[in-house]
């Protein structure tokens, strides 16, 4: 009888041990997530897709604080169809929450690519385009900036290092401090990106890379890549003598245009451009 | 007599070890079901947004977690396996309220929750955006939300591409 009781106690202990081992060996989503992020924080890492998305939203909110949205649902839907057609043929067909395109209600001639895929084109630039292919060329160039992460790359390295430090375990202990410092660093990062894409413009290297990406994207989508140098020529003619607008942020040096014309000339001819131009005219008239 | 002492000691040790592991270990694990709370989520063949989605997962769906890599979870949804980004799910919940080391060794009264760890560890998050918005009420986030609603209908896009003689 005593033996049986001992064996029963042993069995109960073994069962408790097994249950304990199961609980300790499986790891909750929360625990792994927390462990994962701590590791990420320890290492210097690039900005991830969701962080890029939130930076893009804040930059877009600043742009929309400056320029109102053009309230023309038909044109907006059309610009999104053209934009999505080129985005899906780009080197980065999908972003965290996808690409979105919008028209800004200003006669200025400009376009902005916010990190994560929110892309703005001004009413003035839509009116400067003569064909759907030229509109597609502008949007493909902006998609090129998103694909190349030119916006988030303008966040200063020093600031990003501070972000990674703030994410460290020491800071985690003081939640309010982390929240506060991260908001301040977020604010600084938005300033960096906004200054680059709206005030100072990208580097010549970034512009040329976005041109190159746009030419390849247009060709893959079935648009005529020659439309890109065409629309740049048109913009230059319109903006001659002015100091603001797109050429403040997307300077088209003669060298850049010459390179672009050579690259675009190698593309095969595009089909049905006339049909696309008809629908462009119908949407923009 | 020797066997009986050994049996008692072994049972006691096993019981103590099991109880300790039970109390220290977290309560949930892989194979658990998570609810997707964000709209328009997709399953990807790899933990990357670049691939073509292998399936859509609407908000409110429940998926079975298979494994995790960085910000991505490999899940099973209605028999389809694929990768889904962690943003699809609610922020991880805080762990069990009972804290054995705290009871035994006097841990701090307020522990950092896993939500806070996730917030701090993830860098720029909705919570950080919220703090930024409070500081800058002049910014037009309502306009951004409007722009995010400009989603192209896939069927209409296919027709648009076809009509324009473009490449699908």
Interface residues (C-beta under 8 A of the other chain):
Chain A: X2 X6 X7 X9 X10 X12 X13 X14 X15 X16 X17 X18 X19 X20 X21 X22 X23 X24 X25 X26 X27 X28 X29 X30 X31 X32 X33 X34 X36 X37 X38 X40 X41 X47 X48 X49 X50 X51 X54 X55 X57 X58 X60 X61 X62 X64 X65 X68 X69 X76 X77 X80 X81 X84 X85 X89 X92 X93 X94 X95 X96 X97 X98 X100 X101 X102 X118 X132 X163 X164 X166 X167 X171 X172 X173 X175 X178 X179 X180 X182 X183 X186 X187 X189 X190 X220 X221 X222 X223 X271 X272 X275 X276 X279
Chain B: X4 X7 X8 X10 X11 X12 X13 X14 X15 X17 X18 X19 X20 X21 X22 X24 X25 X26 X27 X28 X29 X30 X31 X32 X34 X40 X49 X50 X65 X68 X70 X71 X73 X85 X86 X87 X89 X92 X93 X94 X95 X112 X114 X116 X117 X118 X119 X120 X121 X122 X123 X124 X125 X126 X127 X128 X129 X131 X132 X133 X135 X136 X138 X139 X140 X141 X143 X144 X146 X147 X148 X150 X151 X152 X156 X157 X160 X161 X163 X164 X165 X166 X167
